[in-house]
Amino acid sequence: MNQKLDVIDHVAVSVTNIAESLDWYGSQFQCHVLYQDETWALIEFANIKLALVVAAQHPPHIGFFTPKASEFGDLKAHRDGTKSVYIKDPSGNSIELLATE
Amino acid sequence: MNQKLDVIDHVAVSVTNIAESLDWYGSQFQCHVLYQDETWALIEFANIKLALVVAAQHPPHIGFFTPKASEFGDLKAHRDGTKSVYIKDPSGNSIELLATE
């Protein structure tokens, strides 16, 4: 298998309280908080980032790096320098496609 | 930061139809199907595995490797050689703790 596999950048899961959830994940796991406010947080693990989101303000989703991102719509630029577009999988799960270039 | 971060082994997301979802993920992304039946599938990406699950038979969850897994209950051995226990985070998300030993 010489195929180069795509990278999943992050997974965003819905939580009820960001601060409480950060305390819990931080106490259970060796991880590193990259960002937090009242509506979402970003935690670094060895191989991927975990986002904790208040679903009313940020949708739970999975973020994939792919060279095909721009084929799915206009890419939106984010403050961290990434560009992405959101789509749905056939089951209605939110999928973020992040440009690789 | 000398801390050694924990690894997230896999993320399992709920889908309505395994075969249809595999077709979709396989056409959108460079990935490799490791396993599939009618109730779940496992797809390899560069840094993590993505499980597609029919929620009525397999709960959506996130699987973390941690040396503390056995502190949370009796570990169950799986056919792939891993041992794990399921817990809930404070928001009710299912979390699988996989032993690292």
N, CA and C atoms of all chains as a GROMACS GRO file, in nm:
protein
  606
    1MET      N    1   0.084  -0.120   0.000
    1MET     CA    2   0.000   0.000   0.000
    1MET      C    3   0.088   0.125   0.000
    2ASN      N    4   0.102   0.184  -0.118
    2ASN     CA    5   0.185   0.304  -0.128
    2ASN      C    6   0.103   0.432  -0.118
    3GLN      N    7  -0.030   0.413  -0.108
    3GLN     CA    8  -0.121   0.526  -0.100
    3GLN      C    9  -0.086   0.615   0.020
    4LYS      N   10  -0.081   0.747  -0.003
    4LYS     CA   11  -0.057   0.839   0.109
    4LYS      C   12  -0.192   0.874   0.170
    5LEU      N   13  -0.209   0.841   0.295
    5LEU     CA   14  -0.340   0.860   0.358
    5LEU      C   15  -0.360   1.004   0.403
    6ASP      N   16  -0.486   1.048   0.401
    6ASP     CA   17  -0.519   1.181   0.450
    6ASP      C   18  -0.510   1.186   0.602
    7VAL      N   19  -0.496   1.309   0.653
    7VAL     CA   20  -0.483   1.334   0.798
    7VAL      C   21  -0.614   1.391   0.851
    8ILE      N   22  -0.658   1.339   0.965
    8ILE     CA   23  -0.769   1.403   1.036
    8ILE      C   24  -0.708   1.504   1.133
    9ASP      N   25  -0.741   1.631   1.113
    9ASP     CA   26  -0.682   1.737   1.194
    9ASP      C   27  -0.739   1.742   1.334
   10HIS      N   28  -0.872   1.730   1.343
   10HIS     CA   29  -0.935   1.743   1.474
   10HIS      C   30  -1.073   1.679   1.473
   11VAL      N   31  -1.120   1.649   1.592
   11VAL     CA   32  -1.256   1.602   1.612
   11VAL      C   33  -1.319   1.695   1.715
   12ALA      N   34  -1.440   1.744   1.685
   12ALA     CA   35  -1.510   1.835   1.776
   12ALA      C   36  -1.632   1.764   1.834
   13VAL      N   37  -1.634   1.749   1.966
   13VAL     CA   38  -1.745   1.681   2.033
   13VAL      C   39  -1.823   1.780   2.118
   14SER      N   40  -1.952   1.754   2.128
   14SER     CA   41  -2.041   1.842   2.202
   14SER      C   42  -2.029   1.816   2.352
   15VAL      N   43  -2.015   1.923   2.428
   15VAL     CA   44  -2.014   1.913   2.575
   15VAL      C   45  -2.107   2.019   2.630
   16THR      N   46  -2.143   2.003   2.757
   16THR     CA   47  -2.240   2.097   2.815
   16THR      C   48  -2.170   2.216   2.879
   17ASN      N   49  -2.047   2.197   2.928
   17ASN     CA   50  -1.976   2.306   2.996
   17ASN      C   51  -1.827   2.294   2.963
   18ILE      N   52  -1.774   2.398   2.902
   18ILE     CA   53  -1.635   2.391   2.854
   18ILE      C   54  -1.536   2.378   2.970
   19ALA      N   55  -1.549   2.462   3.071
   19ALA     CA   56  -1.451   2.460   3.180
   19ALA      C   57  -1.453   2.327   3.254
   20GLU      N   58  -1.573   2.278   3.282
   20GLU     CA   59  -1.585   2.149   3.352
   20GLU      C   60  -1.524   2.037   3.268
   21SER      N   61  -1.552   2.041   3.137
   21SER     CA   62  -1.499   1.937   3.048
   21SER      C   63  -1.347   1.943   3.037
   22LEU      N   64  -1.294   2.065   3.031
   22LEU     CA   65  -1.148   2.078   3.026
   22LEU      C   66  -1.084   2.021   3.152
   23ASP      N   67  -1.145   2.048   3.267
   23ASP     CA   68  -1.093   1.991   3.391
   23ASP      C   69  -1.089   1.839   3.382
   24TRP      N   70  -1.198   1.783   3.331
   24TRP     CA   71  -1.208   1.637   3.326
   24TRP      C   72  -1.107   1.578   3.228
   25TYR      N   73  -1.104   1.628   3.105
   25TYR     CA   74  -1.010   1.573   3.007
   25TYR      C   75  -0.865   1.594   3.051
   26GLY      N   76  -0.840   1.708   3.112
   26GLY     CA   77  -0.705   1.737   3.158
   26GLY      C   78  -0.662   1.647   3.273
   27SER      N   79  -0.756   1.603   3.354
   27SER     CA   80  -0.721   1.515   3.466
   27SER      C   81  -0.711   1.368   3.422
   28GLN      N   82  -0.783   1.330   3.317
   28GLN     CA   83  -0.781   1.190   3.272
   28GLN      C   84  -0.666   1.160   3.178
   29PHE      N   85  -0.624   1.260   3.102
   29PHE     CA   86  -0.530   1.234   2.993
   29PHE      C   87  -0.411   1.328   2.997
   30GLN      N   88  -0.302   1.281   2.937
   30GLN     CA   89  -0.187   1.367   2.912
   30GLN      C   90  -0.219   1.442   2.783
   31CYS      N   91  -0.252   1.568   2.798
   31CYS     CA   92  -0.289   1.649   2.683
   31CYS      C   93  -0.258   1.795   2.717
   32HIS      N   94  -0.276   1.882   2.619
   32HIS     CA   95  -0.230   2.020   2.634
   32HIS      C   96  -0.337   2.114   2.578
   33VAL      N   97  -0.387   2.204   2.661
   33VAL     CA   98  -0.492   2.296   2.616
   33VAL      C   99  -0.431   2.405   2.528
   34LEU      N  100  -0.479   2.413   2.404
   34LEU     CA  101  -0.429   2.511   2.308
   34LEU      C  102  -0.511   2.640   2.310
   35TYR      N  103  -0.641   2.625   2.340
   35TYR     CA  104  -0.730   2.742   2.337
   35TYR      C  105  -0.852   2.711   2.422
   36GLN      N  106  -0.908   2.814   2.484
   36GLN     CA  107  -1.037   2.796   2.550
   36GLN      C  108  -1.110   2.928   2.566
   37ASP      N  109  -1.239   2.926   2.545
   37ASP     CA  110  -1.326   3.035   2.588
   37ASP      C  111  -1.455   2.969   2.638
   38GLU      N  112  -1.562   3.043   2.649
   38GLU     CA  113  -1.684   2.986   2.709
   38GLU      C  114  -1.760   2.897   2.611
   39THR      N  115  -1.727   2.907   2.481
   39THR     CA  116  -1.806   2.834   2.381
   39THR      C  117  -1.733   2.715   2.319
   40TRP      N  118  -1.599   2.716   2.327
   40TRP     CA  119  -1.525   2.601   2.276
   40TRP      C  120  -1.383   2.600   2.330
   41ALA      N  121  -1.320   2.486   2.316
   41ALA     CA  122  -1.180   2.470   2.358
   41ALA      C  123  -1.112   2.374   2.263
   42LEU      N  124  -0.979   2.383   2.257
   42LEU     CA  125  -0.901   2.295   2.169
   42LEU      C  126  -0.789   2.232   2.251
   43ILE      N  127  -0.782   2.099   2.245
   43ILE     CA  128  -0.686   2.024   2.325
   43ILE      C  129  -0.596   1.943   2.232
   44GLU      N  130  -0.467   1.951   2.254
   44GLU     CA  131  -0.372   1.877   2.172
   44GLU      C  132  -0.342   1.740   2.233
   45PHE      N  133  -0.353   1.638   2.150
   45PHE     CA  134  -0.305   1.504   2.186
   45PHE      C  135  -0.184   1.473   2.096
   46ALA      N  136  -0.126   1.354   2.115
   46ALA     CA  137  -0.003   1.324   2.042
   46ALA      C  138  -0.024   1.324   1.891
   47ASN      N  139  -0.141   1.278   1.847
   47ASN     CA  140  -0.162   1.256   1.704
   47ASN      C  141  -0.274   1.339   1.644
   48ILE      N  142  -0.352   1.411   1.726
   48ILE     CA  143  -0.470   1.479   1.676
   48ILE      C  144  -0.513   1.581   1.779
   49LYS      N  145  -0.597   1.676   1.738
   49LYS     CA  146  -0.654   1.772   1.832
   49LYS      C  147  -0.800   1.737   1.861
   50LEU      N  148  -0.840   1.755   1.985
   50LEU     CA  149  -0.978   1.733   2.026
   50LEU      C  150  -1.039   1.869   2.058
   51ALA      N  151  -1.148   1.903   1.991
   51ALA     CA  152  -1.220   2.026   2.022
   51ALA      C  153  -1.342   1.991   2.107
   52LEU      N  154  -1.365   2.070   2.210
   52LEU     CA  155  -1.486   2.059   2.291
   52LEU      C  156  -1.572   2.179   2.254
   53VAL      N  157  -1.696   2.153   2.216
   53VAL     CA  158  -1.780   2.262   2.166
   53VAL      C  159  -1.916   2.262   2.236
   54VAL      N  160  -1.968   2.382   2.260
   54VAL     CA  161  -2.108   2.396   2.302
   54VAL      C  162  -2.189   2.397   2.173
   55ALA      N  163  -2.269   2.291   2.155
   55ALA     CA  164  -2.328   2.264   2.024
   55ALA      C  165  -2.415   2.378   1.973
   56ALA      N  166  -2.475   2.456   2.062
   56ALA     CA  167  -2.560   2.566   2.018
   56ALA      C  168  -2.478   2.672   1.943
   57GLN      N  169  -2.347   2.674   1.967
   57GLN     CA  170  -2.265   2.779   1.906
   57GLN      C  171  -2.164   2.726   1.804
   58HIS      N  172  -2.121   2.602   1.821
   58HIS     CA  173  -2.027   2.541   1.727
   58HIS      C  174  -2.073   2.398   1.701
   59PRO      N  175  -2.091   2.359   1.577
   59PRO     CA  176  -2.139   2.223   1.552
   59PRO      C  177  -2.032   2.118   1.579
   60PRO      N  178  -2.070   2.006   1.640
   60PRO     CA  179  -1.977   1.892   1.646
   60PRO      C  180  -1.942   1.850   1.504
   61HIS      N  181  -1.817   1.812   1.480
   61HIS     CA  182  -1.776   1.775   1.344
   61HIS      C  183  -1.641   1.704   1.348
   62ILE      N  184  -1.600   1.654   1.232
   62ILE     CA  185  -1.466   1.599   1.216
   62ILE      C  186  -1.398   1.679   1.106
   63GLY      N  187  -1.274   1.721   1.131
   63GLY     CA  188  -1.202   1.805   1.035
   63GLY      C  189  -1.091   1.728   0.966
   64PHE      N  190  -1.102   1.712   0.835
   64PHE     CA  191  -1.006   1.637   0.754
   64PHE      C  192  -0.923   1.733   0.669
   65PHE      N  193  -0.793   1.710   0.662
   65PHE     CA  194  -0.711   1.777   0.561
   65PHE      C  195  -0.727   1.702   0.429
   66THR      N  196  -0.755   1.776   0.324
   66THR     CA  197  -0.765   1.712   0.192
   66THR      C  198  -0.730   1.813   0.082
   67PRO      N  199  -0.656   1.768  -0.019
   67PRO     CA  200  -0.626   1.858  -0.131
   67PRO      C  201  -0.750   1.891  -0.213
   68LYS      N  202  -0.860   1.821  -0.190
   68LYS     CA  203  -0.982   1.842  -0.268
   68LYS      C  204  -1.078   1.942  -0.203
   69ALA      N  205  -1.038   2.005  -0.092
   69ALA     CA  206  -1.132   2.088  -0.015
   69ALA      C  207  -1.204   2.191  -0.102
   70SER      N  208  -1.129   2.258  -0.190
   70SER     CA  209  -1.188   2.368  -0.266
   70SER      C  210  -1.292   2.319  -0.367
   71GLU      N  211  -1.294   2.191  -0.396
   71GLU     CA  212  -1.393   2.137  -0.489
   71GLU      C  213  -1.534   2.137  -0.429
   72PHE      N  214  -1.541   2.156  -0.299
   72PHE     CA  215  -1.670   2.143  -0.231
   72PHE      C  216  -1.736   2.277  -0.201
   73GLY      N  217  -1.672   2.386  -0.238
   73GLY     CA  218  -1.733   2.516  -0.212
   73GLY      C  219  -1.627   2.620  -0.181
   74ASP      N  220  -1.671   2.742  -0.155
   74ASP     CA  221  -1.578   2.850  -0.124
   74ASP      C  222  -1.515   2.824   0.013
   75LEU      N  223  -1.384   2.831   0.015
   75LEU     CA  224  -1.312   2.810   0.140
   75LEU      C  225  -1.317   2.936   0.225
   76LYS      N  226  -1.340   2.918   0.354
   76LYS     CA  227  -1.341   3.029   0.447
   76LYS      C  228  -1.208   3.031   0.522
   77ALA      N  229  -1.144   3.148   0.529
   77ALA     CA  230  -1.016   3.159   0.599
   77ALA      C  231  -1.040   3.178   0.748
   78HIS      N  232  -0.961   3.110   0.829
   78HIS     CA  233  -0.972   3.121   0.974
   78HIS      C  234  -0.849   3.192   1.030
   79ARG      N  235  -0.864   3.236   1.156
   79ARG     CA  236  -0.757   3.313   1.217
   79ARG      C  237  -0.627   3.236   1.235
   80ASP      N  238  -0.638   3.103   1.241
   80ASP     CA  239  -0.516   3.023   1.258
   80ASP      C  240  -0.446   2.994   1.125
   81GLY      N  241  -0.497   3.053   1.016
   81GLY     CA  242  -0.431   3.037   0.888
   81GLY      C  243  -0.489   2.926   0.802
   82THR      N  244  -0.574   2.842   0.859
   82THR     CA  245  -0.636   2.736   0.780
   82THR      C  246  -0.751   2.792   0.695
   83LYS      N  247  -0.783   2.718   0.589
   83LYS     CA  248  -0.898   2.750   0.505
   83LYS      C  249  -0.982   2.624   0.493
   84SER      N  250  -1.114   2.640   0.505
   84SER     CA  251  -1.196   2.519   0.506
   84SER      C  252  -1.337   2.546   0.458
   85VAL      N  253  -1.407   2.437   0.432
   85VAL     CA  254  -1.548   2.440   0.397
   85VAL      C  255  -1.616   2.325   0.472
   86TYR      N  256  -1.741   2.347   0.514
   86TYR     CA  257  -1.816   2.244   0.584
   86TYR      C  258  -1.913   2.176   0.488
   87ILE      N  259  -1.919   2.044   0.496
   87ILE     CA  260  -2.018   1.967   0.420
   87ILE      C  261  -2.082   1.867   0.516
   88LYS      N  262  -2.175   1.786   0.464
   88LYS     CA  263  -2.235   1.679   0.544
   88LYS      C  264  -2.200   1.544   0.481
   89ASP      N  265  -2.183   1.442   0.564
   89ASP     CA  266  -2.171   1.307   0.508
   89ASP      C  267  -2.312   1.253   0.483
   90PRO      N  268  -2.326   1.136   0.424
   90PRO     CA  269  -2.461   1.087   0.389
   90PRO      C  270  -2.553   1.068   0.509
   91SER      N  271  -2.498   1.060   0.629
   91SER     CA  272  -2.579   1.043   0.750
   91SER      C  273  -2.608   1.176   0.819
   92GLY      N  274  -2.559   1.286   0.761
   92GLY     CA  275  -2.585   1.417   0.820
   92GLY      C  276  -2.480   1.464   0.919
   93ASN      N  277  -2.371   1.387   0.935
   93ASN     CA  278  -2.262   1.433   1.021
   93ASN      C  279  -2.190   1.551   0.955
   94SER      N  280  -2.156   1.652   1.034
   94SER     CA  281  -2.082   1.766   0.980
   94SER      C  282  -1.935   1.730   0.961
   95ILE      N  283  -1.886   1.762   0.844
   95ILE     CA  284  -1.749   1.731   0.804
   95ILE      C  285  -1.683   1.861   0.761
   96GLU      N  286  -1.569   1.894   0.822
   96GLU     CA  287  -1.493   2.011   0.778
   96GLU      C  288  -1.378   1.964   0.690
   97LEU      N  289  -1.370   2.023   0.572
   97LEU     CA  290  -1.262   1.991   0.479
   97LEU      C  291  -1.162   2.106   0.481
   98LEU      N  292  -1.040   2.078   0.528
   98LEU     CA  293  -0.936   2.180   0.540
   98LEU      C  294  -0.840   2.166   0.424
   99ALA      N  295  -0.813   2.279   0.359
   99ALA     CA  296  -0.719   2.277   0.245
   99ALA      C  297  -0.580   2.240   0.294
  100THR      N  298  -0.509   2.162   0.214
  100THR     CA  299  -0.376   2.117   0.256
  100THR      C  300  -0.265   2.210   0.208
  101GLU      N  301  -0.295   2.292   0.111
  101GLU     CA  302  -0.185   2.373   0.056
  101GLU      C  303  -0.155   2.494   0.145
  102MET      N  304   0.763   2.220   2.679
  102MET     CA  305   0.666   2.117   2.711
  102MET      C  306   0.726   1.980   2.687
  103ASN      N  307   0.771   1.915   2.795
  103ASN     CA  308   0.831   1.782   2.781
  103ASN      C  309   0.730   1.671   2.801
  104GLN      N  310   0.610   1.712   2.838
  104GLN     CA  311   0.502   1.615   2.863
  104GLN      C  312   0.480   1.527   2.740
  105LYS      N  313   0.469   1.396   2.764
  105LYS     CA  314   0.438   1.304   2.654
  105LYS      C  315   0.287   1.293   2.644
  106LEU      N  316   0.234   1.334   2.532
  106LEU     CA  317   0.089   1.340   2.518
  106LEU      C  318   0.030   1.202   2.487
  107ASP      N  319  -0.093   1.180   2.532
  107ASP     CA  320  -0.164   1.056   2.502
  107ASP      C  321  -0.210   1.054   2.356
  108VAL      N  322  -0.233   0.933   2.307
  108VAL     CA  323  -0.274   0.911   2.168
  108VAL      C  324  -0.424   0.878   2.164
  109ILE      N  325  -0.495   0.940   2.071
  109ILE     CA  326  -0.633   0.899   2.044
  109ILE      C  327  -0.628   0.792   1.935
  110ASP      N  328  -0.672   0.671   1.969
  110ASP     CA  329  -0.662   0.559   1.876
  110ASP      C  330  -0.764   0.568   1.764
  111HIS      N  331  -0.889   0.603   1.800
  111HIS     CA  332  -0.995   0.606   1.700
  111HIS      C  333  -1.111   0.692   1.747
  112VAL      N  334  -1.190   0.733   1.650
  112VAL     CA  335  -1.315   0.802   1.676
  112VAL      C  336  -1.424   0.725   1.605
  113ALA      N  337  -1.534   0.696   1.675
  113ALA     CA  338  -1.646   0.621   1.617
  113ALA      C  339  -1.766   0.713   1.604
  114VAL      N  340  -1.810   0.733   1.480
  114VAL     CA  341  -1.924   0.821   1.453
  114VAL      C  342  -2.042   0.739   1.402
  115SER      N  343  -2.160   0.787   1.437
  115SER     CA  344  -2.284   0.719   1.400
  115SER      C  345  -2.319   0.746   1.255
  116VAL      N  346  -2.350   0.640   1.181
  116VAL     CA  347  -2.398   0.654   1.043
  116VAL      C  348  -2.523   0.568   1.026
  117THR      N  349  -2.596   0.594   0.919
  117THR     CA  350  -2.721   0.520   0.900
  117THR      C  351  -2.700   0.392   0.819
  118ASN      N  352  -2.599   0.392   0.732
  118ASN     CA  353  -2.576   0.275   0.647
  118ASN      C  354  -2.424   0.260   0.627
  119ILE      N  355  -2.371   0.146   0.667
  119ILE     CA  356  -2.226   0.127   0.665
  119ILE      C  357  -2.171   0.128   0.521
  120ALA      N  358  -2.232   0.050   0.433
  120ALA     CA  359  -2.178   0.039   0.297
  120ALA      C  360  -2.182   0.174   0.224
  121GLU      N  361  -2.295   0.243   0.237
  121GLU     CA  362  -2.308   0.374   0.173
  121GLU      C  363  -2.204   0.472   0.229
  122SER      N  364  -2.185   0.467   0.360
  122SER     CA  365  -2.089   0.559   0.423
  122SER      C  366  -1.946   0.526   0.380
  123LEU      N  367  -1.914   0.398   0.372
  123LEU     CA  368  -1.780   0.360   0.326
  123LEU      C  369  -1.755   0.408   0.185
  124ASP      N  370  -1.855   0.396   0.099
  124ASP     CA  371  -1.840   0.447  -0.038
  124ASP      C  372  -1.808   0.596  -0.035
  125TRP      N  373  -1.882   0.668   0.050
  125TRP     CA  374  -1.865   0.813   0.054
  125TRP      C  375  -1.727   0.852   0.109
  126TYR      N  376  -1.691   0.797   0.224
  126TYR     CA  377  -1.561   0.833   0.283
  126TYR      C  378  -1.446   0.790   0.191
  127GLY      N  379  -1.462   0.673   0.129
  127GLY     CA  380  -1.358   0.625   0.040
  127GLY      C  381  -1.342   0.709  -0.086
  128SER      N  382  -1.451   0.772  -0.129
  128SER     CA  383  -1.442   0.856  -0.250
  128SER      C  384  -1.394   0.997  -0.216
  129GLN      N  385  -1.418   1.044  -0.095
  129GLN     CA  386  -1.376   1.179  -0.058
  129GLN      C  387  -1.232   1.185  -0.010
  130PHE      N  388  -1.185   1.077   0.051
  130PHE     CA  389  -1.056   1.084   0.122
  130PHE      C  390  -0.963   0.971   0.080
  131GLN      N  391  -0.834   0.998   0.096
  131GLN     CA  392  -0.734   0.893   0.083
  131GLN      C  393  -0.732   0.819   0.216
  132CYS      N  394  -0.790   0.702   0.218
  132CYS     CA  395  -0.798   0.624   0.341
  132CYS      C  396  -0.806   0.476   0.304
  133HIS      N  397  -0.802   0.391   0.404
  133HIS     CA  398  -0.789   0.248   0.378
  133HIS      C  399  -0.885   0.173   0.470
  134VAL      N  400  -0.975   0.096   0.413
  134VAL     CA  401  -1.073   0.021   0.493
  134VAL      C  402  -1.005  -0.099   0.559
  135LEU      N  403  -1.007  -0.102   0.691
  135LEU     CA  404  -0.945  -0.211   0.767
  135LEU      C  405  -1.044  -0.323   0.797
  136TYR      N  406  -1.171  -0.287   0.812
  136TYR     CA  407  -1.273  -0.387   0.849
  136TYR      C  408  -1.409  -0.334   0.810
  137GLN      N  409  -1.501  -0.422   0.774
  137GLN     CA  410  -1.638  -0.380   0.756
  137GLN      C  411  -1.734  -0.498   0.771
  138ASP      N  412  -1.847  -0.475   0.834
  138ASP     CA  413  -1.961  -0.566   0.827
  138ASP      C  414  -2.086  -0.478   0.821
  139GLU      N  415  -2.202  -0.532   0.851
  139GLU     CA  416  -2.324  -0.453   0.836
  139GLU      C  417  -2.345  -0.356   0.951
  140THR      N  418  -2.270  -0.374   1.062
  140THR     CA  419  -2.297  -0.294   1.181
  140THR      C  420  -2.187  -0.192   1.211
  141TRP      N  421  -2.066  -0.216   1.155
  141TRP     CA  422  -1.961  -0.117   1.176
  141TRP      C  423  -1.848  -0.138   1.076
  142ALA      N  424  -1.765  -0.035   1.064
  142ALA     CA  425  -1.648  -0.042   0.977
  142ALA      C  426  -1.536   0.039   1.040
  143LEU      N  427  -1.414   0.007   1.000
  143LEU     CA  428  -1.297   0.077   1.054
  143LEU      C  429  -1.211   0.123   0.938
  144ILE      N  430  -1.180   0.252   0.935
  144ILE     CA  431  -1.105   0.312   0.825
  144ILE      C  432  -0.977   0.373   0.880
  145GLU      N  433  -0.867   0.345   0.815
  145GLU     CA  434  -0.738   0.399   0.857
  145GLU      C  435  -0.708   0.530   0.786
  146PHE      N  436  -0.672   0.632   0.864
  146PHE     CA  437  -0.618   0.755   0.809
  146PHE      C  438  -0.470   0.763   0.850
  147ALA      N  439  -0.402   0.869   0.810
  147ALA     CA  440  -0.258   0.876   0.835
  147ALA      C  441  -0.226   0.875   0.984
  148ASN      N  442  -0.312   0.939   1.064
  148ASN     CA  443  -0.278   0.960   1.205
  148ASN      C  444  -0.375   0.895   1.302
  149ILE      N  445  -0.486   0.841   1.254
  149ILE     CA  446  -0.590   0.792   1.345
  149ILE      C  447  -0.683   0.702   1.265
  150LYS      N  448  -0.762   0.622   1.335
  150LYS     CA  449  -0.863   0.541   1.268
  150LYS      C  450  -1.002   0.601   1.291
  151LEU      N  451  -1.084   0.592   1.190
  151LEU     CA  452  -1.222   0.639   1.198
  151LEU      C  453  -1.313   0.517   1.192
  152ALA      N  454  -1.397   0.500   1.294
  152ALA     CA  455  -1.495   0.392   1.292
  152ALA      C  456  -1.630   0.450   1.254
  153LEU      N  457  -1.700   0.378   1.167
  153LEU     CA  458  -1.839   0.412   1.132
  153LEU      C  459  -1.926   0.309   1.201
  154VAL      N  460  -2.023   0.354   1.279
  154VAL     CA  461  -2.103   0.259   1.358
  154VAL      C  462  -2.252   0.285   1.339
  155VAL      N  463  -2.328   0.177   1.337
  155VAL     CA  464  -2.473   0.188   1.347
  155VAL      C  465  -2.504   0.197   1.496
  156ALA      N  466  -2.555   0.313   1.537
  156ALA     CA  467  -2.560   0.346   1.680
  156ALA      C  468  -2.642   0.247   1.761
  157ALA      N  469  -2.740   0.184   1.700
  157ALA     CA  470  -2.822   0.088   1.774
  157ALA      C  471  -2.739  -0.033   1.818
  158GLN      N  472  -2.628  -0.058   1.752
  158GLN     CA  473  -2.548  -0.177   1.783
  158GLN      C  474  -2.412  -0.145   1.842
  159HIS      N  475  -2.357  -0.029   1.807
  159HIS     CA  476  -2.226   0.011   1.862
  159HIS      C  477  -2.236   0.160   1.898
  160PRO      N  478  -2.203   0.196   2.019
  160PRO     CA  479  -2.217   0.337   2.056
  160PRO      C  480  -2.109   0.425   1.991
  161PRO      N  481  -2.145   0.543   1.943
  161PRO     CA  482  -2.042   0.640   1.902
  161PRO      C  483  -1.953   0.672   2.022
  162HIS      N  484  -1.824   0.688   2.001
  162HIS     CA  485  -1.733   0.712   2.113
  162HIS      C  486  -1.599   0.759   2.061
  163ILE      N  487  -1.512   0.798   2.153
  163ILE     CA  488  -1.373   0.829   2.122
  163ILE      C  489  -1.286   0.735   2.204
  164GLY      N  490  -1.187   0.674   2.138
  164GLY     CA  491  -1.101   0.577   2.206
  164GLY      C  492  -0.961   0.633   2.230
  165PHE      N  493  -0.925   0.644   2.357
  165PHE     CA  494  -0.795   0.699   2.397
  165PHE      C  495  -0.706   0.588   2.452
  166PHE      N  496  -0.580   0.589   2.414
  166PHE     CA  497  -0.481   0.506   2.482
  166PHE      C  498  -0.438   0.578   2.609
  167THR      N  499  -0.439   0.508   2.721
  167THR     CA  500  -0.392   0.569   2.846
  167THR      C  501  -0.340   0.462   2.939
  168PRO      N  502  -0.230   0.489   3.008
  168PRO     CA  503  -0.178   0.392   3.105
  168PRO      C  504  -0.270   0.378   3.226
  169LYS      N  505  -0.369   0.468   3.239
  169LYS     CA  506  -0.458   0.465   3.355
  169LYS      C  507  -0.586   0.386   3.330
  170ALA      N  508  -0.599   0.320   3.214
  170ALA     CA  509  -0.726   0.256   3.177
  170ALA      C  510  -0.779   0.164   3.288
  171SER      N  511  -0.692   0.082   3.345
  171SER     CA  512  -0.740  -0.019   3.441
  171SER      C  513  -0.791   0.044   3.571
  172GLU      N  514  -0.760   0.170   3.594
  172GLU     CA  515  -0.810   0.237   3.714
  172GLU      C  516  -0.961   0.262   3.706
  173PHE      N  517  -1.018   0.250   3.587
  173PHE     CA  518  -1.158   0.287   3.567
  173PHE      C  519  -1.252   0.167   3.564
  174GLY      N  520  -1.199   0.047   3.580
  174GLY     CA  521  -1.286  -0.070   3.580
  174GLY      C  522  -1.216  -0.189   3.519
  175ASP      N  523  -1.287  -0.301   3.513
  175ASP     CA  524  -1.230  -0.422   3.455
  175ASP      C  525  -1.212  -0.404   3.305
  176LEU      N  526  -1.094  -0.434   3.257
  176LEU     CA  527  -1.066  -0.421   3.114
  176LEU      C  528  -1.122  -0.542   3.040
  177LYS      N  529  -1.183  -0.515   2.926
  177LYS     CA  530  -1.235  -0.623   2.842
  177LYS      C  531  -1.139  -0.645   2.726
  178ALA      N  532  -1.102  -0.770   2.702
  178ALA     CA  533  -1.010  -0.802   2.592
  178ALA      C  534  -1.087  -0.813   2.461
  179HIS      N  535  -1.029  -0.755   2.356
  179HIS     CA  536  -1.091  -0.759   2.224
  179HIS      C  537  -1.010  -0.848   2.130
  180ARG      N  538  -1.074  -0.886   2.019
  180ARG     CA  539  -1.009  -0.979   1.927
  180ARG      C  540  -0.882  -0.923   1.865
  181ASP      N  541  -0.872  -0.790   1.858
  181ASP     CA  542  -0.751  -0.731   1.799
  181ASP      C  543  -0.636  -0.719   1.900
  182GLY      N  544  -0.657  -0.772   2.021
  182GLY     CA  545  -0.548  -0.771   2.119
  182GLY      C  546  -0.553  -0.655   2.216
  183THR      N  547  -0.639  -0.556   2.189
  183THR     CA  548  -0.649  -0.444   2.281
  183THR      C  549  -0.735  -0.482   2.402
  184LYS      N  550  -0.717  -0.407   2.509
  184LYS     CA  551  -0.799  -0.421   2.629
  184LYS      C  552  -0.851  -0.283   2.666
  185SER      N  553  -0.980  -0.276   2.699
  185SER     CA  554  -1.036  -0.143   2.723
  185SER      C  555  -1.153  -0.147   2.818
  186VAL      N  556  -1.191  -0.028   2.862
  186VAL     CA  557  -1.310  -0.009   2.944
  186VAL      C  558  -1.379   0.119   2.893
  187TYR      N  559  -1.512   0.118   2.897
  187TYR     CA  560  -1.588   0.235   2.854
  187TYR      C  561  -1.633   0.315   2.976
  188ILE      N  562  -1.620   0.448   2.965
  188ILE     CA  563  -1.672   0.538   3.068
  188ILE      C  564  -1.746   0.650   2.997
  189LYS      N  565  -1.801   0.743   3.074
  189LYS     CA  566  -1.867   0.861   3.017
  189LYS      C  567  -1.791   0.986   3.061
  190ASP      N  568  -1.784   1.085   2.973
  190ASP     CA  569  -1.730   1.214   3.016
  190ASP      C  570  -1.843   1.291   3.087
  191PRO      N  571  -1.815   1.408   3.145
  191PRO     CA  572  -1.919   1.477   3.222
  191PRO      C  573  -2.043   1.515   3.141
  192SER      N  574  -2.031   1.517   3.008
  192SER     CA  575  -2.145   1.551   2.923
  192SER      C  576  -2.217   1.428   2.872
  193GLY      N  577  -2.173   1.310   2.913
  193GLY     CA  578  -2.239   1.187   2.870
  193GLY      C  579  -2.183   1.126   2.743
  194ASN      N  580  -2.075   1.183   2.688
  194ASN     CA  581  -2.012   1.123   2.571
  194ASN      C  582  -1.943   0.992   2.612
  195SER      N  583  -1.956   0.890   2.530
  195SER     CA  584  -1.889   0.762   2.558
  195SER      C  585  -1.741   0.772   2.525
  196ILE      N  586  -1.660   0.728   2.620
  196ILE     CA  587  -1.514   0.734   2.609
  196ILE      C  588  -1.461   0.594   2.632
  197GLU      N  589  -1.382   0.543   2.536
  197GLU     CA  590  -1.317   0.414   2.554
  197GLU      C  591  -1.173   0.439   2.597
  198LEU      N  592  -1.134   0.377   2.707
  198LEU     CA  593  -0.997   0.386   2.756
  198LEU      C  594  -0.925   0.257   2.722
  199LEU      N  595  -0.825   0.266   2.635
  199LEU     CA  596  -0.750   0.148   2.592
  199LEU      C  597  -0.618   0.141   2.667
  200ALA      N  598  -0.589   0.024   2.723
  200ALA     CA  599  -0.464   0.007   2.799
  200ALA      C  600  -0.345   0.021   2.706
  201THR      N  601  -0.240   0.082   2.755
  201THR     CA  602  -0.121   0.106   2.673
  201THR      C  603  -0.015  -0.002   2.691
  202GLU      N  604  -0.031  -0.086   2.789
  202GLU     CA  605   0.079  -0.177   2.824
  202GLU      C  606   0.108  -0.279   2.715
   0.00000   0.00000   0.00000
